[in-house]
Amino acid sequence: MESDKETIEHWISNDPDHQGMKPDFFFNKGSMSLVLEDVFGPGLFVRIDPEPPSSVRLHIQFSPSEVRSGKTLLRGWPEFSKRIWGSGISRMVFESRTSHLIGFCRRCFGFQRVGTTDDYELKLTTKKPSFGRDKI
């Protein structure tokens, strides 16, 4: 866990959109935290906060290599989203002003902007989710 905090601290220090954030943010006791890895180690960190009654809010910290983090997320998305949807959640949402992350999540997974906010959501429909494969 301490090595993860050191890694996140390094990544945050190189991320202008997360300046001032502390690594402990990703280890909140009321949240679920996970790391998606590839053969080289951590590729990105995710904190998942419940938003009753049936939503979760995602907080994502990419590594300094956006390409590597994107590939890690693409590889992990089918299992990650299957577990989220399988738990009874019907909506995932994240907040961002980072055009690369927004564009990536819209193109690859189908997230849509919520009104004029900085929130982007993905709702589970009665149609089986494609996990973004038809959009790549």
C-alpha positions in Angstrom: 0.0 0.0 0.0 2.8 2.4 0.8 4.4 1.8 -2.6 1.1 2.6 -4.2 1.0 5.9 -2.4 4.5 6.8 -3.6 3.5 5.9 -7.1 0.3 8.0 -7.0 2.1 10.9 -5.4 4.6 10.9 -8.3 1.8 10.7 -10.9 -0.2 13.5 -9.2 2.9 15.7 -9.2 3.1 15.3 -13.0 -0.6 15.9 -13.5 -1.6 19.6 -13.8 -5.3 18.7 -13.5 -4.8 17.0 -10.0 -2.3 19.5 -8.4 -2.8 19.7 -4.7 -4.5 16.3 -4.5 -3.0 13.9 -1.9 -2.4 10.2 -2.5 -4.6 9.4 0.5 -7.6 10.5 -1.6 -7.4 7.2 -3.4 -7.5 5.2 -0.1 -10.7 6.6 1.5 -12.2 4.1 3.9 -15.8 4.7 2.6 -14.7 4.0 -1.0 -13.4 1.1 -3.1 -9.9 1.6 -4.4 -8.2 -0.4 -7.1 -5.3 -0.4 -9.4 -5.3 -1.7 -12.9 -2.0 -3.1 -13.9 -0.1 -4.3 -17.0 3.1 -6.3 -17.1 5.1 -3.2 -16.1 3.1 -2.5 -12.9 0.4 0.0 -12.1 -1.3 1.5 -15.2 -3.9 3.6 -13.4 -5.7 4.0 -10.1 -9.4 4.2 -9.6 -11.5 5.2 -6.5 -15.1 4.2 -6.6 -17.6 6.1 -4.4 -21.2 5.0 -4.0 -23.9 7.5 -5.0 -27.2 6.1 -3.8 -29.5 4.7 -4.9 -27.8 3.0 -7.8 -24.8 5.0 -9.1 -21.1 5.1 -8.5 -18.6 8.0 -9.0 -15.2 7.1 -10.5 -12.1 9.1 -9.7 -9.3 8.1 -12.1 -5.6 8.8 -11.9 -3.7 8.0 -15.1 0.0 7.4 -15.1 2.3 10.0 -16.8 1.9 7.8 -19.9 -1.6 8.4 -21.0 -1.3 5.9 -23.8 -0.2 3.1 -21.4 -3.0 4.0 -19.0 -5.5 4.1 -21.8 -4.5 0.6 -23.0 -4.6 -0.7 -19.4 -8.1 0.7 -19.0 -9.2 -0.8 -22.3 -7.9 -4.2 -21.3 -9.5 -4.0 -17.9 -12.8 -2.5 -18.8 -14.8 -5.6 -19.7 -14.1 -7.2 -16.3 -14.3 -3.9 -14.4 -17.7 -2.9 -15.9 -19.1 -6.4 -15.7 -18.5 -6.4 -11.9 -20.0 -2.9 -11.5 -23.1 -3.7 -13.5 -23.3 -7.1 -11.8 -23.5 -5.4 -8.4 -26.8 -3.8 -9.3 -25.3 -0.4 -10.2 -27.1 1.2 -13.2 -25.0 4.4 -13.6 -21.3 5.3 -13.5 -20.2 8.9 -13.5 -17.0 10.8 -13.4 -16.1 14.5 -13.3 -13.4 15.9 -15.6 -12.2 19.0 -17.6 -9.4 17.0 -19.2 -10.2 16.7 -22.9 -8.1 13.6 -23.5 -9.8 11.6 -20.7 -13.3 12.9 -21.7 -12.8 12.1 -25.4 -11.3 8.6 -24.6 -14.2 7.7 -22.2 -16.8 9.0 -24.7 -15.4 7.2 -27.7 -14.4 3.9 -26.1 -17.1 3.4 -23.5 -20.0 5.6 -24.4 -19.9 8.1 -21.5 -22.1 11.2 -22.2 -21.9 14.7 -20.7 -24.5 15.5 -18.0 -26.1 18.8 -19.0 -23.6 21.6 -18.8 -21.7 20.1 -15.9 -18.3 18.6 -15.9 -19.9 15.2 -15.2 -19.9 12.4 -17.7 -22.2 9.4 -17.2 -22.7 5.9 -18.5 -26.1 4.3 -17.9 -26.8 0.6 -18.0 -29.6 0.0 -20.4 -31.6 -3.1 -21.1 -29.3 -3.7 -24.1 -26.2 -5.8 -23.1 -23.2 -3.4 -22.9 -20.6 -3.8 -25.6 -17.8 -2.7 -23.4 -16.6 -0.3 -26.1 -15.5 -3.0 -28.5 -17.8 -1.7 -31.3 -16.3 1.8 -30.9 -12.6 1.0 -31.3 
